[in-house]
Amino acid sequence: MKFNSPANSPSAIKTNGADPNTRDKWGNTPLDVTLSADIEVLLRQHGGKMAEELKAAGN
């Protein structure tokens, strides 16, 4: 697996136990900033949410 490939990154990150809802210094999650529909699908499959979704859920 190529770790520098954008298509493989979410799967590799999740495999290694990373949180798909980690926020950056502006409060954005990876799902908020992705420009790829394929990455969006992978993040959602692994529990990724947008910042507004997390806020609505009280997180």
mmJSON file of the N, C-alpha and C atoms, coordinates in Angstrom:
{"data_MODEL":{"atom_site":{
"group_PDB":["ATOM","ATOM","ATOM","ATOM","ATOM","ATOM","ATOM","ATOM","ATOM","ATOM","ATOM","ATOM","ATOM","ATOM","ATOM","ATOM","ATOM","ATOM","ATOM","ATOM","ATOM","ATOM","ATOM","ATOM","ATOM","ATOM","ATOM","ATOM","ATOM","ATOM","ATOM","ATOM","ATOM","ATOM","ATOM","ATOM","ATOM","ATOM","ATOM","ATOM","ATOM","ATOM","ATOM","ATOM","ATOM","ATOM","ATOM","ATOM","ATOM","ATOM","ATOM","ATOM","ATOM","ATOM","ATOM","ATOM","ATOM","ATOM","ATOM","ATOM","ATOM","ATOM","ATOM","ATOM","ATOM","ATOM","ATOM","ATOM","ATOM","ATOM","ATOM","ATOM","ATOM","ATOM","ATOM","ATOM","ATOM","ATOM","ATOM","ATOM","ATOM","ATOM","ATOM","ATOM","ATOM","ATOM","ATOM","ATOM","ATOM","ATOM","ATOM","ATOM","ATOM","ATOM","ATOM","ATOM","ATOM","ATOM","ATOM","ATOM","ATOM","ATOM","ATOM","ATOM","ATOM","ATOM","ATOM","ATOM","ATOM","ATOM","ATOM","ATOM","ATOM","ATOM","ATOM","ATOM","ATOM","ATOM","ATOM","ATOM","ATOM","ATOM","ATOM","ATOM","ATOM","ATOM","ATOM","ATOM","ATOM","ATOM","ATOM","ATOM","ATOM","ATOM","ATOM","ATOM","ATOM","ATOM","ATOM","ATOM","ATOM","ATOM","ATOM","ATOM","ATOM","ATOM","ATOM","ATOM","ATOM","ATOM","ATOM","ATOM","ATOM","ATOM","ATOM","ATOM","ATOM","ATOM","ATOM","ATOM","ATOM","ATOM","ATOM","ATOM","ATOM","ATOM","ATOM","ATOM","ATOM","ATOM","ATOM","ATOM","ATOM","ATOM","ATOM","ATOM","ATOM"],
"id":[1,2,3,4,5,6,7,8,9,10,11,12,13,14,15,16,17,18,19,20,21,22,23,24,25,26,27,28,29,30,31,32,33,34,35,36,37,38,39,40,41,42,43,44,45,46,47,48,49,50,51,52,53,54,55,56,57,58,59,60,61,62,63,64,65,66,67,68,69,70,71,72,73,74,75,76,77,78,79,80,81,82,83,84,85,86,87,88,89,90,91,92,93,94,95,96,97,98,99,100,101,102,103,104,105,106,107,108,109,110,111,112,113,114,115,116,117,118,119,120,121,122,123,124,125,126,127,128,129,130,131,132,133,134,135,136,137,138,139,140,141,142,143,144,145,146,147,148,149,150,151,152,153,154,155,156,157,158,159,160,161,162,163,164,165,166,167,168,169,170,171,172,173,174,175,176,177],
"type_symbol":["N","C","C","N","C","C","N","C","C","N","C","C","N","C","C","N","C","C","N","C","C","N","C","C","N","C","C","N","C","C","N","C","C","N","C","C","N","C","C","N","C","C","N","C","C","N","C","C","N","C","C","N","C","C","N","C","C","N","C","C","N","C","C","N","C","C","N","C","C","N","C","C","N","C","C","N","C","C","N","C","C","N","C","C","N","C","C","N","C","C","N","C","C","N","C","C","N","C","C","N","C","C","N","C","C","N","C","C","N","C","C","N","C","C","N","C","C","N","C","C","N","C","C","N","C","C","N","C","C","N","C","C","N","C","C","N","C","C","N","C","C","N","C","C","N","C","C","N","C","C","N","C","C","N","C","C","N","C","C","N","C","C","N","C","C","N","C","C","N","C","C","N","C","C","N","C","C"],
"label_atom_id":["N","CA","C","N","CA","C","N","CA","C","N","CA","C","N","CA","C","N","CA","C","N","CA","C","N","CA","C","N","CA","C","N","CA","C","N","CA","C","N","CA","C","N","CA","C","N","CA","C","N","CA","C","N","CA","C","N","CA","C","N","CA","C","N","CA","C","N","CA","C","N","CA","C","N","CA","C","N","CA","C","N","CA","C","N","CA","C","N","CA","C","N","CA","C","N","CA","C","N","CA","C","N","CA","C","N","CA","C","N","CA","C","N","CA","C","N","CA","C","N","CA","C","N","CA","C","N","CA","C","N","CA","C","N","CA","C","N","CA","C","N","CA","C","N","CA","C","N","CA","C","N","CA","C","N","CA","C","N","CA","C","N","CA","C","N","CA","C","N","CA","C","N","CA","C","N","CA","C","N","CA","C","N","CA","C","N","CA","C","N","CA","C","N","CA","C","N","CA","C","N","CA","C","N","CA","C"],
"label_alt_id":[null,null,null,null,null,null,null,null,null,null,null,null,null,null,null,null,null,null,null,null,null,null,null,null,null,null,null,null,null,null,null,null,null,null,null,null,null,null,null,null,null,null,null,null,null,null,null,null,null,null,null,null,null,null,null,null,null,null,null,null,null,null,null,null,null,null,null,null,null,null,null,null,null,null,null,null,null,null,null,null,null,null,null,null,null,null,null,null,null,null,null,null,null,null,null,null,null,null,null,null,null,null,null,null,null,null,null,null,null,null,null,null,null,null,null,null,null,null,null,null,null,null,null,null,null,null,null,null,null,null,null,null,null,null,null,null,null,null,null,null,null,null,null,null,null,null,null,null,null,null,null,null,null,null,null,null,null,null,null,null,null,null,null,null,null,null,null,null,null,null,null,null,null,null,null,null,null],
"label_comp_id":["MET","MET","MET","LYS","LYS","LYS","PHE","PHE","PHE","ASN","ASN","ASN","SER","SER","SER","PRO","PRO","PRO","ALA","ALA","ALA","ASN","ASN","ASN","SER","SER","SER","PRO","PRO","PRO","SER","SER","SER","ALA","ALA","ALA","ILE","ILE","ILE","LYS","LYS","LYS","THR","THR","THR","ASN","ASN","ASN","GLY","GLY","GLY","ALA","ALA","ALA","ASP","ASP","ASP","PRO","PRO","PRO","ASN","ASN","ASN","THR","THR","THR","ARG","ARG","ARG","ASP","ASP","ASP","LYS","LYS","LYS","TRP","TRP","TRP","GLY","GLY","GLY","ASN","ASN","ASN","THR","THR","THR","PRO","PRO","PRO","LEU","LEU","LEU","ASP","ASP","ASP","VAL","VAL","VAL","THR","THR","THR","LEU","LEU","LEU","SER","SER","SER","ALA","ALA","ALA","ASP","ASP","ASP","ILE","ILE","ILE","GLU","GLU","GLU","VAL","VAL","VAL","LEU","LEU","LEU","LEU","LEU","LEU","ARG","ARG","ARG","GLN","GLN","GLN","HIS","HIS","HIS","GLY","GLY","GLY","GLY","GLY","GLY","LYS","LYS","LYS","MET","MET","MET","ALA","ALA","ALA","GLU","GLU","GLU","GLU","GLU","GLU","LEU","LEU","LEU","LYS","LYS","LYS","ALA","ALA","ALA","ALA","ALA","ALA","GLY","GLY","GLY","ASN","ASN","ASN"],
"label_asym_id":["A","A","A","A","A","A","A","A","A","A","A","A","A","A","A","A","A","A","A","A","A","A","A","A","A","A","A","A","A","A","A","A","A","A","A","A","A","A","A","A","A","A","A","A","A","A","A","A","A","A","A","A","A","A","A","A","A","A","A","A","A","A","A","A","A","A","A","A","A","A","A","A","A","A","A","A","A","A","A","A","A","A","A","A","A","A","A","A","A","A","A","A","A","A","A","A","A","A","A","A","A","A","A","A","A","A","A","A","A","A","A","A","A","A","A","A","A","A","A","A","A","A","A","A","A","A","A","A","A","A","A","A","A","A","A","A","A","A","A","A","A","A","A","A","A","A","A","A","A","A","A","A","A","A","A","A","A","A","A","A","A","A","A","A","A","A","A","A","A","A","A","A","A","A","A","A","A"],
"label_entity_id":["1","1","1","1","1","1","1","1","1","1","1","1","1","1","1","1","1","1","1","1","1","1","1","1","1","1","1","1","1","1","1","1","1","1","1","1","1","1","1","1","1","1","1","1","1","1","1","1","1","1","1","1","1","1","1","1","1","1","1","1","1","1","1","1","1","1","1","1","1","1","1","1","1","1","1","1","1","1","1","1","1","1","1","1","1","1","1","1","1","1","1","1","1","1","1","1","1","1","1","1","1","1","1","1","1","1","1","1","1","1","1","1","1","1","1","1","1","1","1","1","1","1","1","1","1","1","1","1","1","1","1","1","1","1","1","1","1","1","1","1","1","1","1","1","1","1","1","1","1","1","1","1","1","1","1","1","1","1","1","1","1","1","1","1","1","1","1","1","1","1","1","1","1","1","1","1","1"],
"label_seq_id":[1,1,1,2,2,2,3,3,3,4,4,4,5,5,5,6,6,6,7,7,7,8,8,8,9,9,9,10,10,10,11,11,11,12,12,12,13,13,13,14,14,14,15,15,15,16,16,16,17,17,17,18,18,18,19,19,19,20,20,20,21,21,21,22,22,22,23,23,23,24,24,24,25,25,25,26,26,26,27,27,27,28,28,28,29,29,29,30,30,30,31,31,31,32,32,32,33,33,33,34,34,34,35,35,35,36,36,36,37,37,37,38,38,38,39,39,39,40,40,40,41,41,41,42,42,42,43,43,43,44,44,44,45,45,45,46,46,46,47,47,47,48,48,48,49,49,49,50,50,50,51,51,51,52,52,52,53,53,53,54,54,54,55,55,55,56,56,56,57,57,57,58,58,58,59,59,59],
"pdbx_PDB_ins_code":[null,null,null,null,null,null,null,null,null,null,null,null,null,null,null,null,null,null,null,null,null,null,null,null,null,null,null,null,null,null,null,null,null,null,null,null,null,null,null,null,null,null,null,null,null,null,null,null,null,null,null,null,null,null,null,null,null,null,null,null,null,null,null,null,null,null,null,null,null,null,null,null,null,null,null,null,null,null,null,null,null,null,null,null,null,null,null,null,null,null,null,null,null,null,null,null,null,null,null,null,null,null,null,null,null,null,null,null,null,null,null,null,null,null,null,null,null,null,null,null,null,null,null,null,null,null,null,null,null,null,null,null,null,null,null,null,null,null,null,null,null,null,null,null,null,null,null,null,null,null,null,null,null,null,null,null,null,null,null,null,null,null,null,null,null,null,null,null,null,null,null,null,null,null,null,null,null],
"Cartn_x":[0.85,0.0,0.894,0.579,1.311,0.702,1.469,0.935,0.849,1.55,1.458,0.344,-0.413,-1.537,-2.774,-3.386,-4.572,-5.695,-5.844,-6.915,-6.675,-5.425,-5.109,-5.008,-4.833,-4.581,-5.652,-6.943,-7.932,-7.94,-7.786,-7.758,-6.529,-5.391,-4.159,-4.246,-4.798,-4.926,-5.844,-6.975,-7.926,-7.334,-6.621,-5.986,-5.024,-4.418,-3.451,-4.096,-5.424,-6.133,-6.366,-6.223,-6.441,-7.94,-8.265,-9.637,-10.003,-11.001,-11.366,-12.054,-12.297,-12.955,-12.025,-10.722,-9.768,-9.923,-9.891,-10.089,-8.767,-8.702,-7.536,-7.715,-6.783,-6.846,-8.035,-8.698,-9.898,-11.179,-11.042,-12.203,-12.729,-12.019,-12.446,-12.002,-12.835,-12.476,-11.981,-11.356,-10.933,-12.099,-13.285,-14.444,-14.828,-14.587,-14.881,-14.0,-12.79,-11.838,-11.503,-12.034,-11.713,-12.366,-11.652,-12.161,-12.498,-12.342,-12.537,-13.77,-14.643,-15.833,-15.431,-14.368,-13.903,-13.405,-12.664,-12.164,-13.332,-14.32,-15.512,-16.193,-16.351,-16.98,-16.167,-14.849,-13.997,-14.073,-14.024,-14.12,-15.458,-16.534,-17.867,-17.948,-17.356,-17.366,-16.657,-15.728,-14.964,-15.425,-16.648,-17.217,-16.933,-16.363,-16.061,-17.317,-17.243,-18.36,-17.823,-18.704,-18.35,-18.457,-17.76,-17.755,-19.169,-20.017,-21.396,-22.176,-21.904,-22.557,-22.11,-20.815,-20.294,-20.876,-20.964,-21.515,-22.974,-23.753,-25.162,-25.327,-24.331,-24.37,-23.779,-23.337,-22.796,-21.322,-20.61,-19.156,-18.376],
"Cartn_y":[-1.175,0.0,1.235,2.193,3.451,4.402,4.804,5.682,7.126,7.475,8.838,9.018,7.984,8.053,8.544,9.643,10.163,9.14,8.255,7.26,6.234,5.998,5.004,5.601,6.892,7.524,7.257,7.457,7.21,5.771,4.821,3.423,3.138,3.659,3.444,4.11,5.287,6.002,5.233,4.789,4.062,2.735,2.074,0.81,1.004,2.165,2.457,3.122,3.176,3.643,5.134,5.874,7.318,7.647,8.775,9.25,10.033,9.588,10.304,11.642,11.944,13.203,14.164,13.936,14.86,16.218,17.268,18.614,19.366,20.229,21.089,22.338,23.275,24.445,25.356,25.157,25.933,25.163,23.954,23.14,22.252,22.193,21.362,19.917,19.004,17.593,17.279,16.123,15.765,15.79,15.431,15.428,16.847,17.828,19.214,19.731,19.223,19.799,18.924,17.705,16.854,17.392,17.237,17.652,16.443,15.257,14.025,13.267,12.934,12.154,10.763,10.2,8.881,8.925,9.963,10.121,10.344,11.122,11.357,10.033,9.169,7.864,7.055,7.014,6.248,6.803,8.122,8.721,8.395,8.489,8.17,6.7,5.811,4.384,4.109,4.993,4.81,5.751,6.277,7.107,8.582,9.027,10.444,11.295,12.454,13.403,14.801,15.677,17.078,17.758,18.875,19.593,19.939,20.343,20.687,19.474,18.311,17.085,16.752,16.924,16.666,17.671,18.919,19.963,19.659,19.239,18.91,17.731,16.837,15.666,15.963,17.201,17.589,17.3,17.099,16.836,18.053],
"Cartn_z":[0.0,0.0,0.0,-0.846,-0.881,0.135,1.125,2.155,1.701,0.629,0.134,-0.881,-1.123,-2.045,-1.311,-1.757,-1.068,-0.927,-1.902,-1.831,-0.73,-0.352,0.666,2.063,2.177,3.469,4.518,4.253,5.315,5.8,4.894,5.319,6.166,5.762,6.521,7.883,7.942,9.21,10.152,9.671,10.52,10.972,10.088,10.443,11.61,11.679,12.736,13.943,14.002,15.185,15.295,14.213,14.267,14.324,14.901,15.018,13.758,12.977,11.751,12.033,13.303,13.661,14.401,14.314,14.914,14.252,15.055,14.512,14.403,13.397,13.249,14.112,14.031,14.911,14.61,13.499,13.163,13.474,13.996,14.354,13.244,12.13,11.003,11.178,10.727,10.678,9.26,9.057,7.695,6.701,7.151,6.265,5.839,6.695,6.346,5.21,5.115,4.169,2.967,2.917,1.765,0.498,-0.598,-1.899,-2.771,-2.208,-2.961,-2.462,-3.384,-3.028,-2.527,-3.091,-2.655,-1.212,-0.863,0.504,1.456,1.006,1.84,2.179,1.208,1.428,2.438,2.272,3.191,4.609,4.745,6.079,6.722,5.968,6.504,6.919,6.132,6.456,7.781,8.141,9.379,10.484,10.352,11.409,11.306,10.201,10.034,9.972,10.602,10.613,10.36,9.908,9.749,11.11,11.273,12.55,12.998,12.088,12.447,12.95,12.398,12.868,14.291,14.544,15.889,16.885,16.459,17.329,17.665,16.677,16.904,17.86,17.852,18.731,20.12,20.297,21.604,21.782,20.687,20.768,20.327],
"occupancy":[1.0,1.0,1.0,1.0,1.0,1.0,1.0,1.0,1.0,1.0,1.0,1.0,1.0,1.0,1.0,1.0,1.0,1.0,1.0,1.0,1.0,1.0,1.0,1.0,1.0,1.0,1.0,1.0,1.0,1.0,1.0,1.0,1.0,1.0,1.0,1.0,1.0,1.0,1.0,1.0,1.0,1.0,1.0,1.0,1.0,1.0,1.0,1.0,1.0,1.0,1.0,1.0,1.0,1.0,1.0,1.0,1.0,1.0,1.0,1.0,1.0,1.0,1.0,1.0,1.0,1.0,1.0,1.0,1.0,1.0,1.0,1.0,1.0,1.0,1.0,1.0,1.0,1.0,1.0,1.0,1.0,1.0,1.0,1.0,1.0,1.0,1.0,1.0,1.0,1.0,1.0,1.0,1.0,1.0,1.0,1.0,1.0,1.0,1.0,1.0,1.0,1.0,1.0,1.0,1.0,1.0,1.0,1.0,1.0,1.0,1.0,1.0,1.0,1.0,1.0,1.0,1.0,1.0,1.0,1.0,1.0,1.0,1.0,1.0,1.0,1.0,1.0,1.0,1.0,1.0,1.0,1.0,1.0,1.0,1.0,1.0,1.0,1.0,1.0,1.0,1.0,1.0,1.0,1.0,1.0,1.0,1.0,1.0,1.0,1.0,1.0,1.0,1.0,1.0,1.0,1.0,1.0,1.0,1.0,1.0,1.0,1.0,1.0,1.0,1.0,1.0,1.0,1.0,1.0,1.0,1.0,1.0,1.0,1.0,1.0,1.0,1.0],
"B_iso_or_equiv":[0.0,0.0,0.0,0.0,0.0,0.0,0.0,0.0,0.0,0.0,0.0,0.0,0.0,0.0,0.0,0.0,0.0,0.0,0.0,0.0,0.0,0.0,0.0,0.0,0.0,0.0,0.0,0.0,0.0,0.0,0.0,0.0,0.0,0.0,0.0,0.0,0.0,0.0,0.0,0.0,0.0,0.0,0.0,0.0,0.0,0.0,0.0,0.0,0.0,0.0,0.0,0.0,0.0,0.0,0.0,0.0,0.0,0.0,0.0,0.0,0.0,0.0,0.0,0.0,0.0,0.0,0.0,0.0,0.0,0.0,0.0,0.0,0.0,0.0,0.0,0.0,0.0,0.0,0.0,0.0,0.0,0.0,0.0,0.0,0.0,0.0,0.0,0.0,0.0,0.0,0.0,0.0,0.0,0.0,0.0,0.0,0.0,0.0,0.0,0.0,0.0,0.0,0.0,0.0,0.0,0.0,0.0,0.0,0.0,0.0,0.0,0.0,0.0,0.0,0.0,0.0,0.0,0.0,0.0,0.0,0.0,0.0,0.0,0.0,0.0,0.0,0.0,0.0,0.0,0.0,0.0,0.0,0.0,0.0,0.0,0.0,0.0,0.0,0.0,0.0,0.0,0.0,0.0,0.0,0.0,0.0,0.0,0.0,0.0,0.0,0.0,0.0,0.0,0.0,0.0,0.0,0.0,0.0,0.0,0.0,0.0,0.0,0.0,0.0,0.0,0.0,0.0,0.0,0.0,0.0,0.0,0.0,0.0,0.0,0.0,0.0,0.0],
"pdbx_formal_charge":[null,null,null,null,null,null,null,null,null,null,null,null,null,null,null,null,null,null,null,null,null,null,null,null,null,null,null,null,null,null,null,null,null,null,null,null,null,null,null,null,null,null,null,null,null,null,null,null,null,null,null,null,null,null,null,null,null,null,null,null,null,null,null,null,null,null,null,null,null,null,null,null,null,null,null,null,null,null,null,null,null,null,null,null,null,null,null,null,null,null,null,null,null,null,null,null,null,null,null,null,null,null,null,null,null,null,null,null,null,null,null,null,null,null,null,null,null,null,null,null,null,null,null,null,null,null,null,null,null,null,null,null,null,null,null,null,null,null,null,null,null,null,null,null,null,null,null,null,null,null,null,null,null,null,null,null,null,null,null,null,null,null,null,null,null,null,null,null,null,null,null,null,null,null,null,null,null],
"auth_seq_id":[1,1,1,2,2,2,3,3,3,4,4,4,5,5,5,6,6,6,7,7,7,8,8,8,9,9,9,10,10,10,11,11,11,12,12,12,13,13,13,14,14,14,15,15,15,16,16,16,17,17,17,18,18,18,19,19,19,20,20,20,21,21,21,22,22,22,23,23,23,24,24,24,25,25,25,26,26,26,27,27,27,28,28,28,29,29,29,30,30,30,31,31,31,32,32,32,33,33,33,34,34,34,35,35,35,36,36,36,37,37,37,38,38,38,39,39,39,40,40,40,41,41,41,42,42,42,43,43,43,44,44,44,45,45,45,46,46,46,47,47,47,48,48,48,49,49,49,50,50,50,51,51,51,52,52,52,53,53,53,54,54,54,55,55,55,56,56,56,57,57,57,58,58,58,59,59,59],
"auth_comp_id":["MET","MET","MET","LYS","LYS","LYS","PHE","PHE","PHE","ASN","ASN","ASN","SER","SER","SER","PRO","PRO","PRO","ALA","ALA","ALA","ASN","ASN","ASN","SER","SER","SER","PRO","PRO","PRO","SER","SER","SER","ALA","ALA","ALA","ILE","ILE","ILE","LYS","LYS","LYS","THR","THR","THR","ASN","ASN","ASN","GLY","GLY","GLY","ALA","ALA","ALA","ASP","ASP","ASP","PRO","PRO","PRO","ASN","ASN","ASN","THR","THR","THR","ARG","ARG","ARG","ASP","ASP","ASP","LYS","LYS","LYS","TRP","TRP","TRP","GLY","GLY","GLY","ASN","ASN","ASN","THR","THR","THR","PRO","PRO","PRO","LEU","LEU","LEU","ASP","ASP","ASP","VAL","VAL","VAL","THR","THR","THR","LEU","LEU","LEU","SER","SER","SER","ALA","ALA","ALA","ASP","ASP","ASP","ILE","ILE","ILE","GLU","GLU","GLU","VAL","VAL","VAL","LEU","LEU","LEU","LEU","LEU","LEU","ARG","ARG","ARG","GLN","GLN","GLN","HIS","HIS","HIS","GLY","GLY","GLY","GLY","GLY","GLY","LYS","LYS","LYS","MET","MET","MET","ALA","ALA","ALA","GLU","GLU","GLU","GLU","GLU","GLU","LEU","LEU","LEU","LYS","LYS","LYS","ALA","ALA","ALA","ALA","ALA","ALA","GLY","GLY","GLY","ASN","ASN","ASN"],
"auth_asym_id":["A","A","A","A","A","A","A","A","A","A","A","A","A","A","A","A","A","A","A","A","A","A","A","A","A","A","A","A","A","A","A","A","A","A","A","A","A","A","A","A","A","A","A","A","A","A","A","A","A","A","A","A","A","A","A","A","A","A","A","A","A","A","A","A","A","A","A","A","A","A","A","A","A","A","A","A","A","A","A","A","A","A","A","A","A","A","A","A","A","A","A","A","A","A","A","A","A","A","A","A","A","A","A","A","A","A","A","A","A","A","A","A","A","A","A","A","A","A","A","A","A","A","A","A","A","A","A","A","A","A","A","A","A","A","A","A","A","A","A","A","A","A","A","A","A","A","A","A","A","A","A","A","A","A","A","A","A","A","A","A","A","A","A","A","A","A","A","A","A","A","A","A","A","A","A","A","A"],
"auth_atom_id":["N","CA","C","N","CA","C","N","CA","C","N","CA","C","N","CA","C","N","CA","C","N","CA","C","N","CA","C","N","CA","C","N","CA","C","N","CA","C","N","CA","C","N","CA","C","N","CA","C","N","CA","C","N","CA","C","N","CA","C","N","CA","C","N","CA","C","N","CA","C","N","CA","C","N","CA","C","N","CA","C","N","CA","C","N","CA","C","N","CA","C","N","CA","C","N","CA","C","N","CA","C","N","CA","C","N","CA","C","N","CA","C","N","CA","C","N","CA","C","N","CA","C","N","CA","C","N","CA","C","N","CA","C","N","CA","C","N","CA","C","N","CA","C","N","CA","C","N","CA","C","N","CA","C","N","CA","C","N","CA","C","N","CA","C","N","CA","C","N","CA","C","N","CA","C","N","CA","C","N","CA","C","N","CA","C","N","CA","C","N","CA","C","N","CA","C","N","CA","C","N","CA","C","N","CA","C"],
"pdbx_PDB_model_num":[1,1,1,1,1,1,1,1,1,1,1,1,1,1,1,1,1,1,1,1,1,1,1,1,1,1,1,1,1,1,1,1,1,1,1,1,1,1,1,1,1,1,1,1,1,1,1,1,1,1,1,1,1,1,1,1,1,1,1,1,1,1,1,1,1,1,1,1,1,1,1,1,1,1,1,1,1,1,1,1,1,1,1,1,1,1,1,1,1,1,1,1,1,1,1,1,1,1,1,1,1,1,1,1,1,1,1,1,1,1,1,1,1,1,1,1,1,1,1,1,1,1,1,1,1,1,1,1,1,1,1,1,1,1,1,1,1,1,1,1,1,1,1,1,1,1,1,1,1,1,1,1,1,1,1,1,1,1,1,1,1,1,1,1,1,1,1,1,1,1,1,1,1,1,1,1,1]
}}}
